[in-house]
Amino acid sequence: YSQLAARTERSREYGDAATLWKAAAMLATNLENIEWAMHRKLFCVKMAQYSC
C-alpha cells in the first residue's frame, strides 16, 4: 500500500492518499513504518482540507 499511497500523494490526490497511508500503517510490521505512514496520512488529511 505504501508505494501506491506515495504515488497517489505525488499526484496530489490527498484524500485517496490518506486512505492508502492508513491502510499501509495498519499492515506495517514495525513501529518505524507505522509512525511514518501515520505521519504521511496526517499530512495528506491536512492537504486535502486546503485543496478544497
N, C-alpha and C positions, 0 to 999 in steps of 0.2 A: 504494500500500500504506500510506503514512503516514496518510492520512485514516482508513482502516479500522482501522489499529493504534491511533490515538488514540481512536476511538470505542469500540473493544474495551477499551482500558485504562480509559476512563471508566466502563465497565460492570463494572469490577473482575474481568474475565476475564483475569488477568495471564499465565497460561501461553500462552493463544492470542495475546495482545498481544505477548508476547516473540517468538513465531514471526513475527508480522507485521512487527515492527520490524526483525528480522533480514533479512527479505526486502526491506524498504524500504532498508536500508543497502546491500544488495548491488546494488540498482538505482539508487542515488543517483549523480549525476554529478559532485558536487563534495565536497570534503573536509569542509566545514562540515556538510552534510546527512548524510554518512556518520557523522561523530562524534556528531551529535545523535541519530540513530537508534540507534546502539550504546549511547549513554548511556541512552536510554529502555528499550532491551532489557534492559540490566543491572538497571535499576530494577525492571522487571516480573518478571525472574527472582527477584530478592530478595523482592518482594512475594508471588510465587506460593509461595515457601517458607514464608512466615509465614502464609499463608492456610489452609494445610492443618491 
